[in-house]
Amino acid sequence: MTATTGDTVTTTRTPPAGTPAPQGTGTHATLLPALFAEQARRTPDATALVDGGVSLTYRQLAERSAKLAHHLISLGLGPEDIVAVGMRRGAELVTAFLAVLTAGAAYLPLDLQNPAQRLALMTEDARPAALLTHTGSAAPAGAAVTVLLDDEATRAAIAAAPATAPEDTDRVRPLHPDHAAYVIYTSGSTGRPKGVVVTHRPLAAYLAYARGTYPSAARSTLLHSSVAFDMTVTTLYAPLTSGGTIRIGALETPGPSPALLKVTPSHMALLGTLPPQAAPTEQLVVGGELLLAETVEAFRARHPGVTVLNEYGPTEATVGCCVHAVRPGDLLPPGAVAIGQPTWASELRVLDERLRPTDDGELYIAGGQLARGYLRRPALTAERFVADPYGPPGSRMYRTGDRVRRSADGTLFFLGRLDGQVKIRGYRVELGEIESALLRHPAVSRAAVTVHRTPTGDTHLVAHVVPDAEQGADAGDLKTYLADTLPDYMVPSAFLTLGTLPLNANGKLDTDRLPAPDFAAVTRYTAPGTPEQTLLCELFARFSGATKAGLDDDFFALGGTSLGAAQVANKARRQGLGVSLQDITDHRTVRRLCEALATE
């Protein structure tokens, strides 16, 4: 509904009758460990987690996480301590997250696929009190205590710990709903990533909404994406607080169809290239990027009985604060799909530059799902989490930087960004962070990074570089340099060398005059030497749009997309090569891909 509050119009939503309030007043109503423990007591013998050949019931998962939680407490860890978790996506990782939360601390997920420098930068900034990992992992040092979960002494200590969840009297300090639950790092415009601190209270509010809106979570989900991306919060905790089963694996991993699947629009396009069982049977939640009706209709043509839910929400508003449902049979106009109506605990305001209500302006988020702010960044927190002139005294609202339009019934439509932030494969990317990284290279004098969209709707980052006068800037060197410091989704697909950056009459960068990349051009060519290499080179060229592809050509630099990579993987598997989408994403060239396949 649309409610008038003072001088503004605020879009809010009321929970259906009989739905538990999203913000309980009691401590246990807003603590994730208690919510999980209550579910484990209700359904102890139900399957909570499936990871390949490993299957854990709720009782087993509760006992394992409780034992590890007691061990963490014995090390002095508790509320407001940050525990970095660096290990592969699997059952032990989920157990570690629950254990950290049960001990009262906050977890910092580390995606070990990210460059070592990036991980080191995050841990240096977060200053974790402990690191949970395994011997020989790529997790960075820097924590006060490192817990090697495969160490024999550690295993013995955990095995000897109590199998029941600790009480507040067992913890270093009592756990409160306003204590931190997790820290997620996002791209920063200053060149450094920033950590968003989410507490238990807004997390519980979001999960209460998710359980009511995504009832299929009580049956089964698939955990397929990086846990350093807060999209996985829905997949993890909505099932574990409602009795569902989490299966861990890639989208293309054979297995039963999940009832609920959460993906980005890029993932959604991939589903059309995968076997039908990769799609959910009941609900598909889409978030992280602009969703087009054409993408939805292509999916619905194959899966007409599935409800598609477009979920919008920055990390600062705890996963998702606005949802639009496209149910079977609903008519969907072409173009961008609405981001919809707010979750029960959120209030969404559309304001102009003077904070006056308007139907076309910047989106501000208020209510009970706001994060605490940015870790050790009080100035940035004050800049983005501002006083709410329309709420009760002391309340805040988050400036999203997103321009939206509100229709007469309160439905919101995303119109674009008001700054240099973009979304790539669902991840938030500040173009300024990539530019800052480029300018640290000694061969770069000036740099500008833009977004190039192909006619098919694929999104690519393009770096426009002015080299230093005394030395040239080689595109391959720059790509390698960035790959050592930035995650792969932030490394541009193309590097264009210019004599100067074009400026407009005001002396600002004129992005309209920047040249477009030619993804069909091959920067270097090394001929394949084996039948397997020849097949993969042909597939790389076919599904990237390049005229040809050699052994050392990066599929994504050629113009390939995640959808194209999935098509390469499918065609290769039909020819007998055990190639997955993740293999192509990780190795990117035919040479490295074949070397990896040879070691398996």
C-alpha positions in Angstrom: 0.0 0.0 0.0 1.0 3.7 -0.2 0.9 5.5 3.1 1.2 9.2 3.7 3.6 10.2 6.5 4.0 13.9 7.2 4.9 15.6 3.9 6.1 12.5 2.1 4.6 9.4 0.5 6.1 6.2 1.7 5.6 2.8 0.1 5.1 0.1 2.7 3.6 -3.4 2.8 1.5 -5.1 5.5 2.2 -8.8 6.3 -0.7 -11.2 5.6 -2.9 -12.1 8.6 -1.4 -14.7 10.8 2.2 -14.0 9.6 4.8 -13.7 12.4 6.0 -10.1 12.8 9.2 -9.5 10.9 10.8 -7.8 14.0 10.3 -9.7 17.2 10.7 -7.8 20.4 12.2 -10.7 22.3 15.9 -11.5 22.0 15.4 -15.0 20.5 13.0 -13.7 17.8 15.8 -11.8 16.2 18.8 -14.1 16.7 19.7 -16.4 13.8 21.3 -19.1 16.0 18.1 -19.3 18.0 15.9 -19.5 14.9 18.0 -22.3 13.5 18.1 -24.2 16.9 14.3 -24.0 17.1 14.0 -25.4 13.6 16.4 -28.2 14.5 14.2 -29.1 17.4 11.1 -29.2 15.3 12.6 -31.3 12.5 15.7 -33.1 13.9 15.6 -35.9 11.4 14.9 -33.9 8.3 17.7 -33.4 5.8 19.3 -30.0 6.2 22.2 -30.2 3.8 23.4 -32.3 0.9 27.0 -31.8 -0.4 27.8 -34.5 -3.0 27.9 -37.7 -1.0 27.6 -35.9 2.4 24.1 -35.6 3.8 23.4 -34.0 7.2 20.2 -33.9 9.2 19.2 -30.9 11.2 20.3 -32.7 14.3 23.7 -33.5 12.9 24.2 -29.9 11.5 23.1 -28.4 14.9 25.5 -30.7 16.8 28.5 -30.0 14.5 28.0 -26.3 14.5 27.5 -26.3 18.3 30.7 -28.2 18.9 32.7 -25.7 16.7 30.9 -22.8 18.4 32.1 -24.0 21.8 35.6 -24.3 20.5 35.5 -20.7 19.2 34.2 -19.5 22.5 37.1 -21.3 24.3 39.4 -19.2 22.1 37.9 -16.1 23.5 35.7 -15.2 20.5 32.3 -13.7 20.9 30.0 -10.8 20.0 31.5 -8.0 17.9 34.5 -10.2 17.0 34.9 -10.8 13.3 35.8 -14.3 12.2 37.1 -14.7 8.6 36.0 -18.0 6.9 38.1 -19.1 4.0 37.3 -22.5 2.6 35.6 -24.1 -0.4 31.8 -24.0 -0.8 30.5 -27.1 1.0 29.0 -28.6 4.1 31.9 -27.6 6.3 31.6 -24.0 5.2 27.9 -23.9 6.1 28.8 -25.5 9.5 31.4 -22.8 10.1 29.0 -20.0 9.4 26.5 -21.4 11.8 29.2 -22.0 14.4 30.5 -18.4 14.2 27.0 -17.0 14.6 26.2 -19.5 17.4 29.4 -18.3 19.3 28.0 -14.8 18.9 30.7 -13.5 16.5 30.2 -12.2 13.0 31.6 -14.0 10.0 33.5 -12.5 7.1 33.2 -14.8 4.0 36.3 -15.0 1.9 35.9 -16.2 -1.7 39.2 -18.0 -2.3 38.8 -17.6 -6.1 39.6 -13.9 -5.6 43.1 -12.6 -6.1 45.4 -12.9 -3.1 46.0 -9.2 -2.9 42.2 -8.6 -2.8 41.8 -11.0 0.0 44.7 -9.5 1.9 43.2 -6.1 1.5 39.9 -7.2 3.0 41.5 -8.9 6.0 43.8 -6.0 6.6 40.7 -3.7 6.7 38.5 -6.1 8.7 41.2 -7.1 11.2 39.5 -10.4 12.0 40.0 -11.9 15.5 40.3 -15.3 13.9 40.5 -17.2 10.6 38.8 -20.5 9.9 40.5 -22.4 7.1 42.4 -25.5 6.1 46.1 -26.3 5.8 47.5 -25.0 2.5 44.5 -22.9 1.5 44.7 -19.6 -0.2 43.2 -17.7 2.7 45.4 -14.8 3.7 47.2 -14.5 7.0 46.6 -11.5 9.3 44.1 -12.8 11.8 45.0 -12.8 15.5 44.2 -16.6 15.6 44.2 -19.1 12.8 42.0 -22.2 13.3 43.0 -25.0 10.9 40.0 -27.2 10.8 41.9 -30.2 9.4 44.5 -30.1 12.2 44.4 -33.2 14.4 44.6 -31.2 17.7 41.8 -28.9 16.5 39.7 -31.9 15.4 40.1 -33.5 18.8 39.2 -30.3 20.7 36.1 -29.8 18.6 35.1 -33.5 19.0 35.4 -33.1 22.8 33.2 -30.0 23.0 29.5 -30.1 24.0 27.0 -31.0 21.2 24.4 -28.6 22.5 24.3 -24.9 21.5 25.8 -22.6 24.1 23.7 -20.4 26.3 24.4 -16.7 26.8 26.2 -17.7 30.1 28.6 -19.8 28.0 29.5 -17.0 25.7 32.2 -14.5 26.2 29.5 -11.8 26.3 25.7 -12.1 25.9 24.5 -12.0 22.3 22.1 -9.1 21.4 20.0 -8.6 18.2 22.1 -5.4 17.5 25.4 -7.3 17.4 27.0 -8.0 14.0 26.0 -11.2 12.2 28.2 -10.9 9.1 30.4 -8.5 7.1 30.2 -8.4 3.3 32.6 -6.5 1.2 31.5 -4.5 -1.8 33.3 -2.4 -4.4 34.3 1.1 -3.3 34.5 4.3 -5.4 37.7 5.3 -3.6 39.6 2.3 -4.9 39.3 0.2 -1.8 36.4 -2.3 -1.0 34.2 -1.5 1.9 32.7 -3.8 4.5 29.0 -3.6 5.2 28.1 -4.7 8.7 24.7 -6.5 9.0 23.3 -7.2 12.5 21.0 -9.9 13.6 17.9 -7.7 13.8 17.6 -6.8 10.1 18.7 -10.3 9.1 15.8 -11.8 11.1 13.4 -9.2 9.6 14.5 -10.2 6.1 14.3 -13.9 6.8 10.8 -13.5 8.2 9.7 -11.9 5.0 11.6 -14.5 2.9 9.9 -17.4 4.7 6.5 -15.9 4.1 7.1 -14.8 0.5 9.2 -17.8 -0.7 7.4 -20.8 0.9 9.3 -23.1 -1.5 12.4 -22.5 0.7 10.8 -24.9 3.2 11.3 -27.6 0.6 14.6 -27.3 -1.2 17.2 -24.8 -2.6 20.5 -24.9 -4.5 23.6 -23.1 -3.1 25.5 -22.5 -6.3 27.1 -19.0 -6.1 29.9 -17.4 -4.1 29.1 -17.1 -0.4 30.9 -13.7 -0.5 27.8 -12.5 -2.4 24.9 -11.8 -0.1 22.5 -13.3 -2.6 23.4 -16.6 -0.9 21.9 -15.4 2.5 18.4 -16.3 1.1 19.5 -19.7 -0.1 21.2 -20.5 3.2 19.1 -19.2 6.0 15.5 -19.2 4.6 15.6 -23.0 4.4 17.5 -23.5 7.6 14.9 -21.5 9.6 11.9 -23.2 7.8 12.9 -26.9 7.5 14.1 -27.0 3.9 17.0 -28.8 2.4 20.1 -27.1 0.9 21.9 -28.8 -1.9 25.4 -27.5 -2.7 26.6 -27.6 -6.3 26.9 -25.8 -9.6 23.9 -24.9 -11.7 24.8 -27.6 -14.1 25.6 -30.3 -11.5 23.2 -33.2 -12.1 20.6 -33.6 -9.3 17.0 -33.1 -8.4 15.4 -29.8 -9.3 15.2 -27.4 -6.3 11.9 -25.9 -5.3 13.5 -22.5 -4.9 16.4 -21.1 -6.9 18.0 -17.7 -6.6 20.0 -16.3 -9.5 21.2 -13.1 -11.2 19.6 -12.3 -14.6 22.9 -13.5 -16.1 22.3 -16.9 -14.4 18.7 -16.8 -15.6 19.8 -16.7 -19.2 22.1 -19.7 -18.6 19.2 -21.8 -17.5 18.0 -21.9 -21.1 21.2 -23.8 -22.1 21.1 -26.3 -19.2 18.9 -29.4 -18.8 15.4 -28.7 -17.6 16.1 -30.1 -14.1 18.5 -27.2 -13.4 15.5 -24.9 -13.1 13.3 -24.6 -10.0 9.9 -26.3 -9.8 8.1 -23.5 -7.9 9.9 -20.2 -7.4 12.8 -18.4 -9.2 14.1 -15.4 -7.3 16.2 -13.0 -9.5 18.3 -10.2 -8.1 21.5 -8.2 -8.5 21.0 -6.7 -11.9 18.4 -5.1 -14.1 15.9 -7.8 -15.2 14.4 -7.5 -18.7 11.0 -9.0 -19.6 12.5 -10.7 -22.6 14.8 -12.7 -20.3 11.8 -13.7 -18.1 9.6 -14.7 -21.1 12.4 -16.9 -22.5 12.5 -18.7 -19.1 8.7 -18.9 -18.8 8.4 -20.5 -22.3 10.3 -23.5 -20.9 8.9 -23.4 -17.4 5.4 -21.9 -17.4 4.5 -23.1 -14.0 7.3 -21.3 -12.1 6.7 -17.9 -10.3 9.5 -15.4 -11.1 10.3 -12.9 -8.3 12.4 -9.8 -9.1 14.1 -9.0 -5.8 15.9 -5.6 -5.4 18.1 -4.6 -2.5 21.6 -3.3 -1.8 23.8 -5.1 0.8 23.2 -2.1 3.0 19.5 -3.0 3.2 20.1 -6.7 4.0 19.8 -8.7 0.9 16.4 -7.6 -0.5 14.0 -4.8 0.5 11.7 -4.8 -2.6 10.1 -7.6 -4.6 7.9 -7.9 -7.7 6.2 -11.2 -8.5 5.5 -12.5 -12.0 3.1 -15.4 -11.5 2.2 -18.0 -14.1 -0.2 -16.4 -16.6 0.7 -12.8 -15.7 1.1 -10.5 -18.7 4.5 -8.8 -18.7 5.1 -5.7 -20.8 8.4 -5.5 -22.7 11.4 -3.8 -21.2 12.6 -3.5 -17.6 10.6 -5.6 -15.0 9.4 -3.6 -12.0 11.3 -3.9 -8.8 7.9 -3.9 -7.1 6.8 -3.3 -3.5 8.9 -3.2 -0.2 9.3 -6.0 2.2 7.3 -5.8 5.4 10.1 -4.3 7.5 11.2 -1.7 4.9 10.0 1.7 3.9 10.9 3.1 0.5 11.0 6.8 -0.2 11.5 8.5 -3.6 13.0 11.9 -3.0 14.4 14.8 -5.0 17.8 16.5 -4.4 16.1 18.5 -1.5 14.6 15.4 0.0 11.1 16.3 -1.1 8.8 13.5 -2.3 8.6 12.9 -6.0 7.5 10.1 -8.3 10.9 10.2 -10.2 14.0 10.6 -8.1 16.5 8.9 -5.9 15.4 5.9 -3.8 16.0 6.1 -0.1 15.4 3.0 2.1 14.2 3.3 5.7 12.8 0.8 8.2 14.0 -2.3 10.0 16.3 -3.9 7.4 19.1 -1.3 7.4 22.6 -2.5 8.1 24.6 -0.9 10.8 26.9 0.8 8.3 30.4 0.4 6.9 33.1 -1.3 9.0 35.4 1.3 10.5 34.2 4.0 8.0 32.3 6.5 10.2 32.5 9.3 7.6 31.2 7.1 4.8 28.5 5.7 7.0 27.3 9.2 7.9 27.4 10.1 4.2 25.2 7.2 3.0 23.1 6.5 6.1 21.5 9.9 6.6 18.9 11.2 9.1 15.3 10.3 8.1 13.2 13.5 8.2 10.0 11.5 7.8 10.6 8.8 10.4 10.7 8.8 14.2 13.5 10.7 16.0 16.9 9.1 15.6 15.8 7.0 12.6 18.0 6.7 9.4 17.5 6.1 5.7 20.0 4.8 3.2 20.8 6.8 0.1 20.9 4.1 -2.7 22.1 6.3 -5.6 19.5 4.5 -7.7 17.0 6.5 -9.7 13.5 5.1 -9.7 10.0 5.8 -10.8 6.9 5.2 -8.7 3.6 4.3 -10.4 0.2 5.3 -9.0 -0.1 2.1 -7.0 3.3 2.5 -5.4 5.1 0.0 -7.6 8.7 1.0 -8.2 10.7 0.8 -11.5 14.5 1.1 -11.6 15.7 3.7 -14.1 19.5 3.7 -13.6 22.3 4.9 -11.4 23.0 8.5 -10.4 26.8 7.8 -10.1 29.5 5.5 -11.6 28.3 2.3 -10.0 27.2 -0.7 -12.2 26.2 -4.3 -11.8 28.3 -7.0 -13.4 27.0 -10.6 -13.1 25.1 -9.4 -10.1 28.1 -7.9 -8.3 28.2 -4.3 -7.4 31.1 -2.6 -9.2 32.4 1.0 -8.7 34.1 2.0 -12.0 36.3 4.3 -9.9 37.8 1.4 -8.1 38.9 -0.1 -11.4 40.2 3.2 -12.6 42.2 3.7 -9.4 43.8 0.2 -9.8 44.8 1.1 -13.4 46.3 4.4 -12.4 48.6 2.5 -10.0 50.2 0.8 -13.0 53.4 2.8 -13.9 52.6 2.6 -17.6 49.2 4.3 -17.3 48.9 8.1 -17.3 45.1 8.4 -17.4 42.3 5.9 -17.4 38.5 5.7 -17.8 36.3 2.6 -17.4 32.9 2.4 -19.1 30.2 -0.2 -19.6 29.6 -1.5 -23.1 26.3 -3.3 -23.8 26.1 -5.5 -26.9 22.9 -5.7 -29.0 22.1 -9.0 -27.2 22.1 -7.2 -23.9 25.4 -8.6 -22.6 27.4 -6.2 -20.4 31.1 -5.7 -20.6 33.6 -3.5 -18.8 35.9 -1.5 -21.2 39.1 0.2 -20.1 40.2 3.3 -22.0 43.9 4.0 -21.2 46.2 6.8 -22.0 49.8 5.4 -21.6 52.6 7.1 -19.9 54.7 9.1 -22.4 57.8 7.1 -21.8 56.4 3.6 -21.9 53.6 1.8 -23.7 50.6 0.2 -22.0 50.2 -3.4 -23.2 46.7 -4.7 -22.9 47.8 -8.2 -21.8 50.0 -6.7 -19.1 47.3 -4.5 -17.8 44.8 -7.4 -17.7 47.3 -9.5 -15.8 48.0 -6.7 -13.4 44.3 -6.1 -12.6 43.7 -9.8 -12.3 46.3 -9.9 -9.5 44.3 -7.3 -7.5 40.7 -7.4 -8.5 38.1 -10.2 -8.7 37.5 -11.5 -12.2 34.2 -9.8 -12.6 35.9 -6.4 -12.2 38.6 -7.0 -14.9 37.6 -5.3 -18.1 37.0 -7.4 -21.2 38.7 -4.9 -23.5 41.5 -2.4 -23.2 41.7 0.5 -25.6 44.8 2.7 -25.9 44.1 6.4 -26.6 46.3 9.4 -27.1 44.0 11.4 -24.8 40.7 11.1 -23.1 38.0 13.2 -24.8 36.6 16.1 -22.8 33.4 18.1 -23.1 33.2 21.9 -23.0 33.1 21.8 -19.1 36.4 19.8 -19.0 34.7 16.6 -18.0 35.1 13.2 -19.6 32.9 12.9 -22.7 32.0 9.2 -22.5 29.9 9.5 -25.7 33.1 10.1 -27.7 35.0 7.1 -26.3 35.5 4.4 -29.0 33.6 1.2 -28.8 35.5 -2.1 -28.5 35.8 -4.6 -31.3 35.4 -7.9 -29.4 35.7 -9.9 -32.7 39.4 -8.8 -33.0 41.9 -11.3 -31.7 44.9 -9.8 -29.9 47.1 -12.8 -30.4 46.8 -16.2 -32.0 48.5 -19.5 -31.2 47.2 -22.4 -33.2 45.8 -25.4 -31.4 47.8 -28.6 -31.5 45.5 -31.4 -30.4 41.9 -32.4 -31.3 40.7 -31.3 -27.9 42.3 -27.9 -28.3 41.0 -27.6 -31.8 37.4 -28.3 -30.7 37.6 -25.8 -27.8 39.1 -23.1 -29.9 36.3 -23.5 -32.4 33.7 -23.3 -29.6 35.4 -20.3 -28.1 35.2 -18.4 -31.4 31.7 -19.6 -32.2 30.2 -18.5 -28.9 32.2 -15.3 -28.3 31.6 -13.8 -31.8 35.3 -13.7 -32.6 36.6 -14.5 -36.1 38.9 -17.1 -34.5 40.3 -18.1 -31.1 43.8 -19.4 -30.3 45.2 -21.3 -27.4 45.9 -18.2 -25.3 42.9 -16.1 -26.1 40.8 -15.2 -23.1 37.2 -16.2 -23.8 35.7 -13.2 -22.0 38.2 -10.8 -23.6 37.0 -12.0 -27.0 33.5 -10.9 -26.1 32.3 -14.1 -24.5 29.6 -14.0 -21.8 28.5 -16.3 -19.1 25.7 -17.5 -21.4 28.2 -18.2 -24.1 30.5 -20.0 -21.7 27.6 -22.3 -20.7 27.0 -23.0 -24.4 30.7 -23.9 -24.8 30.5 -26.2 -21.8 27.4 -28.0 -23.1 28.8 -28.5 -26.6 32.1 -29.7 -25.2 30.4 -32.2 -22.9 28.4 -33.6 -25.9 31.8 -34.2 -27.6 33.1 -36.1 -24.6 35.1 -33.4 -22.8 34.3 -33.0 -19.1 34.1 -29.2 -19.2 31.9 -27.2 -16.8 30.9 -23.5 -16.8 33.0 -23.0 -13.7 36.0 -24.5 -15.5 35.7 -21.9 -18.3 35.2 -19.1 -15.8 38.2 -20.1 -13.8 40.7 -20.9 -16.6 39.4 -18.7 -19.4 41.9 -19.8 -22.1 41.9 -23.1 -24.1 45.5 -23.8 -23.0 44.8 -23.4 -19.3 41.5 -25.3 -19.6 43.2 -28.3 -21.3 46.0 -28.3 -18.7 43.4 -28.3 -15.9 41.5 -31.2 -17.6 44.7 -33.2 -17.9 45.3 -33.0 -14.2 41.8 -34.3 -13.2 
